[in-house]
Amino acid sequence: MKTENHAWERLREHAASQISPGFPDRVLRAARAAASPLLISHLAMCAATAAVCLVAVALYDARISGDEDATNIAGWGEIAAQASDLEQGL
């Protein structure tokens, strides 16, 4: 074994002796416990964003539809007036 490999092996052994028993399991359990609320809050934020977008689209569509309806009604009124004038002229 090379001197460098031997030095790394001693360093690993020393590091392993510094870690208390069960430390990796505790770290994994803590990470999993922290991930659940994070996932729930992330999903809640996504749902709130989608709801805001849907409301914005609905309001925009209602405003545009109202303007189009008024324009269409005015156009049909003009067509009806012209048809009435044409009918009276015959």
N, CA, C and O atoms as CSV, one atom per row, in Angstrom:
chain,resi,resn,atom,element,x,y,z
A,1,MET,N,N,0.853,-1.167,0.000
A,1,MET,CA,C,0.000,0.000,0.000
A,1,MET,C,C,0.897,1.228,0.000
A,1,MET,O,O,1.887,1.281,0.731
A,2,LYS,N,N,0.553,2.206,-0.815
A,2,LYS,CA,C,1.340,3.431,-0.884
A,2,LYS,C,C,1.200,4.214,0.413
A,2,LYS,O,O,0.256,4.026,1.180
A,3,THR,N,N,2.135,5.068,0.627
A,3,THR,CA,C,2.113,5.906,1.827
A,3,THR,C,C,0.893,6.821,1.811
A,3,THR,O,O,0.268,7.055,2.846
A,4,GLU,N,N,0.558,7.339,0.626
A,4,GLU,CA,C,-0.591,8.238,0.520
A,4,GLU,C,C,-1.882,7.493,0.849
A,4,GLU,O,O,-2.729,8.018,1.572
A,5,ASN,N,N,-2.040,6.278,0.330
A,5,ASN,CA,C,-3.235,5.486,0.625
A,5,ASN,C,C,-3.325,5.164,2.115
A,5,ASN,O,O,-4.408,5.185,2.701
A,6,HIS,N,N,-2.190,4.869,2.710
A,6,HIS,CA,C,-2.155,4.564,4.138
A,6,HIS,C,C,-2.564,5.797,4.962
A,6,HIS,O,O,-3.276,5.680,5.959
A,7,ALA,N,N,-2.103,6.966,4.531
A,7,ALA,CA,C,-2.452,8.201,5.236
A,7,ALA,C,C,-3.957,8.459,5.127
A,7,ALA,O,O,-4.587,8.860,6.105
A,8,TRP,N,N,-4.536,8.232,3.943
A,8,TRP,CA,C,-5.976,8.432,3.773
A,8,TRP,C,C,-6.765,7.440,4.620
A,8,TRP,O,O,-7.795,7.794,5.195
A,9,GLU,N,N,-6.290,6.207,4.700
A,9,GLU,CA,C,-6.984,5.203,5.509
A,9,GLU,C,C,-6.963,5.591,6.984
A,9,GLU,O,O,-7.972,5.449,7.675
A,10,ARG,N,N,-5.830,6.078,7.470
A,10,ARG,CA,C,-5.764,6.531,8.862
A,10,ARG,C,C,-6.685,7.722,9.102
A,10,ARG,O,O,-7.316,7.833,10.152
A,11,LEU,N,N,-6.752,8.612,8.109
A,11,LEU,CA,C,-7.628,9.775,8.231
A,11,LEU,C,C,-9.094,9.345,8.294
A,11,LEU,O,O,-9.862,9.890,9.087
A,12,ARG,N,N,-9.488,8.379,7.471
A,12,ARG,CA,C,-10.862,7.857,7.502
A,12,ARG,C,C,-11.173,7.205,8.852
A,12,ARG,O,O,-12.248,7.406,9.417
A,13,GLU,N,N,-10.222,6.426,9.355
A,13,GLU,CA,C,-10.430,5.765,10.644
A,13,GLU,C,C,-10.586,6.795,11.757
A,13,GLU,O,O,-11.441,6.650,12.631
A,14,HIS,N,N,-9.764,7.823,11.719
A,14,HIS,CA,C,-9.850,8.865,12.744
A,14,HIS,C,C,-11.204,9.588,12.659
A,14,HIS,O,O,-11.831,9.856,13.684
A,15,ALA,N,N,-11.657,9.908,11.416
A,15,ALA,CA,C,-12.940,10.578,11.230
A,15,ALA,C,C,-14.082,9.692,11.716
A,15,ALA,O,O,-15.017,10.175,12.353
A,16,ALA,N,N,-14.007,8.385,11.414
A,16,ALA,CA,C,-15.055,7.461,11.847
A,16,ALA,C,C,-15.104,7.368,13.364
A,16,ALA,O,O,-16.179,7.185,13.935
A,17,SER,N,N,-13.979,7.490,14.011
A,17,SER,CA,C,-13.975,7.415,15.474
A,17,SER,C,C,-14.584,8.673,16.101
A,17,SER,O,O,-15.019,8.631,17.252
A,18,GLN,N,N,-14.624,9.773,15.380
A,18,GLN,CA,C,-15.178,11.024,15.885
A,18,GLN,C,C,-16.705,11.068,15.794
A,18,GLN,O,O,-17.347,11.851,16.494
A,19,ILE,N,N,-17.283,10.232,14.934
A,19,ILE,CA,C,-18.734,10.229,14.734
A,19,ILE,C,C,-19.373,9.317,15.771
A,19,ILE,O,O,-18.942,8.183,15.976
A,20,SER,N,N,-20.412,9.837,16.419
A,20,SER,CA,C,-21.093,9.031,17.427
A,20,SER,C,C,-21.917,7.935,16.747
A,20,SER,O,O,-22.319,8.092,15.594
A,21,PRO,N,N,-22.171,6.823,17.453
A,21,PRO,CA,C,-22.958,5.740,16.862
A,21,PRO,C,C,-24.373,6.217,16.505
A,21,PRO,O,O,-24.999,6.950,17.269
A,22,GLY,N,N,-24.856,5.799,15.358
A,22,GLY,CA,C,-26.198,6.158,14.924
A,22,GLY,C,C,-26.307,7.529,14.292
A,22,GLY,O,O,-27.402,7.963,13.933
A,23,PHE,N,N,-25.180,8.219,14.150
A,23,PHE,CA,C,-25.215,9.571,13.582
A,23,PHE,C,C,-25.780,9.592,12.161
A,23,PHE,O,O,-26.641,10.423,11.871
A,24,PRO,N,N,-25.330,8.714,11.268
A,24,PRO,CA,C,-25.894,8.741,9.907
A,24,PRO,C,C,-27.408,8.505,9.888
A,24,PRO,O,O,-28.124,9.139,9.112
A,25,ASP,N,N,-27.893,7.601,10.734
A,25,ASP,CA,C,-29.335,7.354,10.788
A,25,ASP,C,C,-30.093,8.581,11.284
A,25,ASP,O,O,-31.156,8.910,10.757
A,26,ARG,N,N,-29.553,9.257,12.292
A,26,ARG,CA,C,-30.205,10.464,12.804
A,26,ARG,C,C,-30.236,11.567,11.749
A,26,ARG,O,O,-31.227,12.285,11.616
A,27,VAL,N,N,-29.153,11.690,11.010
A,27,VAL,CA,C,-29.100,12.711,9.960
A,27,VAL,C,C,-30.140,12.415,8.883
A,27,VAL,O,O,-30.848,13.318,8.436
A,28,LEU,N,N,-30.233,11.155,8.465
A,28,LEU,CA,C,-31.209,10.790,7.441
A,28,LEU,C,C,-32.642,10.998,7.929
A,28,LEU,O,O,-33.483,11.492,7.178
A,29,ARG,N,N,-32.928,10.625,9.178
A,29,ARG,CA,C,-34.271,10.833,9.718
A,29,ARG,C,C,-34.619,12.313,9.791
A,29,ARG,O,O,-35.739,12.705,9.466
A,30,ALA,N,N,-33.669,13.134,10.213
A,30,ALA,CA,C,-33.904,14.580,10.298
A,30,ALA,C,C,-34.128,15.178,8.907
A,30,ALA,O,O,-34.972,16.057,8.730
A,31,ALA,N,N,-33.377,14.701,7.937
A,31,ALA,CA,C,-33.543,15.205,6.568
A,31,ALA,C,C,-34.906,14.824,6.010
A,31,ALA,O,O,-35.552,15.635,5.346
A,32,ARG,N,N,-35.346,13.604,6.269
A,32,ARG,CA,C,-36.663,13.174,5.788
A,32,ARG,C,C,-37.786,13.947,6.475
A,32,ARG,O,O,-38.780,14.297,5.837
A,33,ALA,N,N,-37.635,14.208,7.752
A,33,ALA,CA,C,-38.653,14.961,8.488
A,33,ALA,C,C,-38.729,16.400,7.988
A,33,ALA,O,O,-39.816,16.972,7.910
A,34,ALA,N,N,-37.597,16.979,7.655
A,34,ALA,CA,C,-37.581,18.358,7.152
A,34,ALA,C,C,-38.103,18.427,5.729
A,34,ALA,O,O,-38.617,19.466,5.315
A,35,ALA,N,N,-37.983,17.352,4.974
A,35,ALA,CA,C,-38.415,17.358,3.577
A,35,ALA,C,C,-39.933,17.387,3.460
A,35,ALA,O,O,-40.455,17.999,2.529
A,36,SER,N,N,-40.647,16.756,4.360
A,36,SER,CA,C,-42.110,16.692,4.263
A,36,SER,C,C,-42.763,18.069,4.351
A,36,SER,O,O,-43.553,18.404,3.468
A,37,PRO,N,N,-42.481,18.877,5.357
A,37,PRO,CA,C,-43.090,20.211,5.395
A,37,PRO,C,C,-42.651,21.068,4.209
A,37,PRO,O,O,-43.425,21.886,3.712
A,38,LEU,N,N,-41.423,20.882,3.763
A,38,LEU,CA,C,-40.939,21.652,2.631
A,38,LEU,C,C,-41.736,21.293,1.385
A,38,LEU,O,O,-42.106,22.176,0.612
A,39,LEU,N,N,-42.001,20.017,1.184
A,39,LEU,CA,C,-42.770,19.579,0.030
A,39,LEU,C,C,-44.201,20.104,0.103
A,39,LEU,O,O,-44.752,20.561,-0.898
A,40,ILE,N,N,-44.792,20.037,1.277
A,40,ILE,CA,C,-46.165,20.520,1.449
A,40,ILE,C,C,-46.238,22.025,1.194
A,40,ILE,O,O,-47.161,22.490,0.526
A,41,SER,N,N,-45.289,22.782,1.711
A,41,SER,CA,C,-45.311,24.228,1.494
A,41,SER,C,C,-45.053,24.555,0.023
A,41,SER,O,O,-45.610,25.518,-0.503
A,42,HIS,N,N,-44.224,23.769,-0.635
A,42,HIS,CA,C,-43.954,23.977,-2.061
A,42,HIS,C,C,-45.221,23.723,-2.881
A,42,HIS,O,O,-45.546,24.496,-3.782
A,43,LEU,N,N,-45.925,22.651,-2.570
A,43,LEU,CA,C,-47.163,22.347,-3.278
A,43,LEU,C,C,-48.235,23.405,-3.007
A,43,LEU,O,O,-48.996,23.765,-3.905
A,44,ALA,N,N,-48.294,23.898,-1.776
A,44,ALA,CA,C,-49.258,24.950,-1.440
A,44,ALA,C,C,-48.948,26.227,-2.224
A,44,ALA,O,O,-49.864,26.896,-2.702
A,45,MET,N,N,-47.686,26.561,-2.355
A,45,MET,CA,C,-47.296,27.744,-3.116
A,45,MET,C,C,-47.661,27.579,-4.591
A,45,MET,O,O,-48.115,28.529,-5.229
A,46,CYS,N,N,-47.468,26.395,-5.125
A,46,CYS,CA,C,-47.842,26.126,-6.519
A,46,CYS,C,C,-49.350,26.259,-6.710
A,46,CYS,O,O,-49.801,26.843,-7.695
A,47,ALA,N,N,-50.120,25.728,-5.787
A,47,ALA,CA,C,-51.583,25.813,-5.884
A,47,ALA,C,C,-52.049,27.265,-5.777
A,47,ALA,O,O,-52.947,27.676,-6.511
A,48,ALA,N,N,-51.457,28.039,-4.882
A,48,ALA,CA,C,-51.831,29.447,-4.741
A,48,ALA,C,C,-51.481,30.233,-6.001
A,48,ALA,O,O,-52.260,31.082,-6.436
A,49,THR,N,N,-50.332,29.962,-6.584
A,49,THR,CA,C,-49.932,30.631,-7.814
A,49,THR,C,C,-50.892,30.291,-8.951
A,49,THR,O,O,-51.286,31.171,-9.715
A,50,ALA,N,N,-51.265,29.027,-9.063
A,50,ALA,CA,C,-52.218,28.608,-10.102
A,50,ALA,C,C,-53.566,29.290,-9.908
A,50,ALA,O,O,-54.192,29.714,-10.879
A,51,ALA,N,N,-54.013,29.399,-8.672
A,51,ALA,CA,C,-55.296,30.052,-8.400
A,51,ALA,C,C,-55.252,31.533,-8.783
A,51,ALA,O,O,-56.199,32.047,-9.378
A,52,VAL,N,N,-54.170,32.209,-8.449
A,52,VAL,CA,C,-54.039,33.626,-8.802
A,52,VAL,C,C,-54.028,33.794,-10.324
A,52,VAL,O,O,-54.650,34.714,-10.856
A,53,CYS,N,N,-53.325,32.910,-11.014
A,53,CYS,CA,C,-53.281,32.980,-12.481
A,53,CYS,C,C,-54.664,32.754,-13.078
A,53,CYS,O,O,-55.059,33.465,-14.003
A,54,LEU,N,N,-55.400,31.783,-12.568
A,54,LEU,CA,C,-56.746,31.523,-13.084
A,54,LEU,C,C,-57.684,32.707,-12.857
A,54,LEU,O,O,-58.482,33.045,-13.730
A,55,VAL,N,N,-57.588,33.330,-11.697
A,55,VAL,CA,C,-58.416,34.508,-11.415
A,55,VAL,C,C,-58.046,35.648,-12.370
A,55,VAL,O,O,-58.927,36.335,-12.887
A,56,ALA,N,N,-56.752,35.846,-12.602
A,56,ALA,CA,C,-56.317,36.910,-13.509
A,56,ALA,C,C,-56.825,36.654,-14.923
A,56,ALA,O,O,-57.289,37.580,-15.588
A,57,VAL,N,N,-56.743,35.424,-15.385
A,57,VAL,CA,C,-57.228,35.082,-16.725
A,57,VAL,C,C,-58.737,35.273,-16.808
A,57,VAL,O,O,-59.234,35.801,-17.802
A,58,ALA,N,N,-59.471,34.857,-15.792
A,58,ALA,CA,C,-60.929,35.007,-15.797
A,58,ALA,C,C,-61.321,36.481,-15.831
A,58,ALA,O,O,-62.225,36.860,-16.575
A,59,LEU,N,N,-60.654,37.316,-15.038
A,59,LEU,CA,C,-60.964,38.745,-15.030
A,59,LEU,C,C,-60.631,39.390,-16.372
A,59,LEU,O,O,-61.401,40.207,-16.877
A,60,TYR,N,N,-59.503,39.032,-16.945
A,60,TYR,CA,C,-59.105,39.575,-18.245
A,60,TYR,C,C,-60.104,39.149,-19.312
A,60,TYR,O,O,-60.513,39.962,-20.141
A,61,ASP,N,N,-60.497,37.884,-19.297
A,61,ASP,CA,C,-61.442,37.365,-20.286
A,61,ASP,C,C,-62.807,38.049,-20.141
A,61,ASP,O,O,-63.449,38.368,-21.141
A,62,ALA,N,N,-63.242,38.270,-18.916
A,62,ALA,CA,C,-64.531,38.929,-18.694
A,62,ALA,C,C,-64.494,40.362,-19.214
A,62,ALA,O,O,-65.474,40.836,-19.790
A,63,ARG,N,N,-63.387,41.048,-19.019
A,63,ARG,CA,C,-63.268,42.431,-19.488
A,63,ARG,C,C,-63.252,42.470,-21.011
A,63,ARG,O,O,-63.926,43.300,-21.620
A,64,ILE,N,N,-62.486,41.579,-21.623
A,64,ILE,CA,C,-62.406,41.531,-23.087
A,64,ILE,C,C,-63.750,41.113,-23.675
A,64,ILE,O,O,-64.197,41.696,-24.664
A,65,SER,N,N,-64.397,40.118,-23.086
A,65,SER,CA,C,-65.693,39.653,-23.587
A,65,SER,C,C,-66.730,40.759,-23.507
A,65,SER,O,O,-67.538,40.910,-24.423
A,66,GLY,N,N,-66.725,41.533,-22.435
A,66,GLY,CA,C,-67.664,42.646,-22.292
A,66,GLY,C,C,-67.452,43.681,-23.375
A,66,GLY,O,O,-68.423,44.190,-23.936
A,67,ASP,N,N,-66.206,44.007,-23.683
A,67,ASP,CA,C,-65.901,44.973,-24.738
A,67,ASP,C,C,-66.342,44.435,-26.101
A,67,ASP,O,O,-66.910,45.170,-26.908
A,68,GLU,N,N,-66.080,43.161,-26.351
A,68,GLU,CA,C,-66.467,42.557,-27.629
A,68,GLU,C,C,-67.985,42.513,-27.767
A,68,GLU,O,O,-68.518,42.778,-28.844
A,69,ASP,N,N,-68.679,42.182,-26.686
A,69,ASP,CA,C,-70.148,42.143,-26.730
A,69,ASP,C,C,-70.708,43.518,-27.082
A,69,ASP,O,O,-71.606,43.629,-27.917
A,70,ALA,N,N,-70.186,44.556,-26.454
A,70,ALA,CA,C,-70.664,45.911,-26.732
A,70,ALA,C,C,-70.395,46.278,-28.187
A,70,ALA,O,O,-71.250,46.881,-28.836
A,71,THR,N,N,-69.232,45.929,-28.706
A,71,THR,CA,C,-68.897,46.215,-30.102
A,71,THR,C,C,-69.813,45.456,-31.046
A,71,THR,O,O,-70.301,46.016,-32.027
A,72,ASN,N,N,-70.049,44.177,-30.752
A,72,ASN,CA,C,-70.914,43.362,-31.605
A,72,ASN,C,C,-72.356,43.872,-31.591
A,72,ASN,O,O,-73.003,43.924,-32.637
A,73,ILE,N,N,-72.858,44.245,-30.429
A,73,ILE,CA,C,-74.231,44.753,-30.326
A,73,ILE,C,C,-74.367,46.055,-31.113
A,73,ILE,O,O,-75.359,46.269,-31.809
A,74,ALA,N,N,-73.354,46.926,-30.993
A,74,ALA,CA,C,-73.392,48.183,-31.747
A,74,ALA,C,C,-73.365,47.898,-33.250
A,74,ALA,O,O,-74.074,48.551,-34.015
A,75,GLY,N,N,-72.565,46.943,-33.670
A,75,GLY,CA,C,-72.489,46.580,-35.088
A,75,GLY,C,C,-73.816,46.034,-35.599
A,75,GLY,O,O,-74.279,46.415,-36.674
A,76,TRP,N,N,-74.422,45.144,-34.827
A,76,TRP,CA,C,-75.724,44.585,-35.237
A,76,TRP,C,C,-76.806,45.649,-35.240
A,76,TRP,O,O,-77.706,45.620,-36.079
A,77,GLY,N,N,-76.726,46.587,-34.309
A,77,GLY,CA,C,-77.691,47.700,-34.306
A,77,GLY,C,C,-77.581,48.521,-35.581
A,77,GLY,O,O,-78.589,48.924,-36.161
A,78,GLU,N,N,-76.356,48.764,-36.009
A,78,GLU,CA,C,-76.134,49.516,-37.244
A,78,GLU,C,C,-76.655,48.745,-38.457
A,78,GLU,O,O,-77.284,49.328,-39.340
A,79,ILE,N,N,-76.398,47.449,-38.502
A,79,ILE,CA,C,-76.896,46.611,-39.591
A,79,ILE,C,C,-78.424,46.614,-39.606
A,79,ILE,O,O,-79.029,46.709,-40.674
A,80,ALA,N,N,-79.049,46.513,-38.445
A,80,ALA,CA,C,-80.517,46.528,-38.364
A,80,ALA,C,C,-81.067,47.862,-38.836
A,80,ALA,O,O,-82.088,47.899,-39.523
A,81,ALA,N,N,-80.398,48.976,-38.475
A,81,ALA,CA,C,-80.850,50.306,-38.916
A,81,ALA,C,C,-80.737,50.435,-40.425
A,81,ALA,O,O,-81.635,50.975,-41.071
A,82,GLN,N,N,-79.642,49.945,-40.990
A,82,GLN,CA,C,-79.470,50.015,-42.437
A,82,GLN,C,C,-80.507,49.134,-43.148
A,82,GLN,O,O,-81.042,49.522,-44.186
A,83,ALA,N,N,-80.786,47.960,-42.594
A,83,ALA,CA,C,-81.811,47.085,-43.195
A,83,ALA,C,C,-83.169,47.742,-43.126
A,83,ALA,O,O,-83.951,47.636,-44.071
A,84,SER,N,N,-83.466,48.411,-42.047
A,84,SER,CA,C,-84.753,49.113,-41.900
A,84,SER,C,C,-84.859,50.248,-42.915
A,84,SER,O,O,-85.903,50.438,-43.539
A,85,ASP,N,N,-83.762,51.006,-43.076
A,85,ASP,CA,C,-83.746,52.088,-44.062
A,85,ASP,C,C,-83.931,51.539,-45.470
A,85,ASP,O,O,-84.675,52.102,-46.273
A,86,LEU,N,N,-83.250,50.438,-45.763
A,86,LEU,CA,C,-83.352,49.816,-47.070
A,86,LEU,C,C,-84.781,49.328,-47.326
A,86,LEU,O,O,-85.313,49.468,-48.427
A,87,GLU,N,N,-85.382,48.757,-46.294
A,87,GLU,CA,C,-86.751,48.237,-46.414
A,87,GLU,C,C,-87.735,49.381,-46.652
A,87,GLU,O,O,-88.676,49.235,-47.432
A,88,GLN,N,N,-87.526,50.507,-45.992
A,88,GLN,CA,C,-88.421,51.655,-46.158
A,88,GLN,C,C,-88.230,52.293,-47.537
A,88,GLN,O,O,-89.160,52.882,-48.088
A,89,GLY,N,N,-87.030,52.174,-48.087
A,89,GLY,CA,C,-86.743,52.776,-49.391
A,89,GLY,C,C,-87.362,51.978,-50.531
A,89,GLY,O,O,-87.550,52.530,-51.616
A,90,LEU,N,N,-87.677,50.739,-50.338
A,90,LEU,CA,C,-88.256,49.934,-51.418
A,90,LEU,C,C,-89.688,50.204,-51.482
A,90,LEU,O,O,-90.386,49.636,-52.321
